[in-house]
Amino acid sequence: MADKILLSTYVITVEEKKVPLNLDKLYEDENFIELFESFSMNIMKDPFIPKSKGIFTDKSLTVPSAEILNNRLPFNIDASNNAIYGYFQAGTGGDNFDIMNNSTNVREFSVNSNKHISTKNVFYYLQVPPNSTEGFLVLQKIKNFGIKTDLNNALQIRLKDKLPKGVLVKLHNRVPYDLYKEMIQYGTLKKVEFIKNTVPANMKDFIANNQHARRVKGTMTHTMKMRGGFTSEWLKDAADILRGNNTKNHRIDFDEENAYFDEATFEIELDGKKKTFHTINKNKIQPSVDVTGDVEFDKNKQPTIESLIKVSQELIQDIINLKPKNV
């Protein structure tokens, strides 16, 4: 099964004595989009290495080269929308392992933790509305791999010398709660998916629904639809899960032995518009929006940047402007 294309939303502010500043015109007439471009150039030349308890980690945050992006620029400014978009390259290391040919089981490369790191390119789109104290940031999330914490730390450290003393850049979670709260309150739940990242070891245990059976790595998806939409009780349960309630041990737990799932997806429709909310590690209150069905893919089965930009713009506008007709 192809990976879902997940986007999460955040807000960036620049604050002086806890008072948010106008991002259109900061100090010396520099706006925040220009400042973010300067930040991107900084970590491209000098990758940011996060620390944990004062010790450098085996992670890094930088900007991918044009070569890695098939000669596409790693970041671009869209002046007409006062926006910047592109990719961050996030890396993790620390392990020695072999990369094998899946067809022949022959080793093709050996990873040395002292020389190599595993990297992922993470799409982002940042827009600052006119005369606003908030910038809206959309970040791609790949499964349970995200860069929000490292990006926040990098912004704090690398922009410190570019702003007056006492002025701080802050990256806030903007859970699309207002968006899905309104959609849940006034919309219709159209489809529910629960996903387990393991499957029964044999078909007999699956058919017998043996909850104590041995499980192996795999993906099992339970998809449910109801004519006319699900009942209000289903909507309430969906809201609880998206808010992080009813969770134990990083999973959705239904208070019955082994009756749990690792991921959940809810498709909700309001005023003809559909949004699909996806959550992983249910102790976290930051659900993502599943846009897999809304983006286009290239020949390498990767989402095109043009379609990612489009859905990011729509998501930002939905969060800012969505007002149900019957409110």
Salt bridges, closest charged atoms under 4 A:
GLU15 OE1 - LYS170 NZ 3.29
GLU15 OE2 - HIS172 NE2 3.75
ASP46 OD2 - ARG158 NH2 3.64
ASP98 OD2 - ARG107 NH1 3.83
GLU134 OE2 - ARG174 NH2 3.23
ASP150 OD2 - LYS59 NZ 3.17
ASP178 OD1 - LYS181 NZ 3.89
GLU193 OE1 - LYS4 NZ 3.53
ASP240 OD2 - LYS236 NZ 3.30
ASP240 OD1 - ARG243 NH2 3.02
ASP253 OD2 - ARG251 NH2 3.34
ASP255 OD1 - LYS248 NZ 3.21
GLU263 OE2 - LYS143 NZ 2.82
GLU263 OE1 - HIS278 NE2 2.97
GLU267 OE2 - LYS274 NZ 3.83
GLU269 OE1 - LYS190 NZ 3.73
ASP290 OD2 - LYS4 NZ 3.50
GLU306 OE2 - ARG72 NH2 3.49
GLU314 OE2 - LYS310 NZ 2.73
ASP318 OD1 - LYS273 NZ 2.53
ASP318 OD2 - LYS275 NZ 2.74
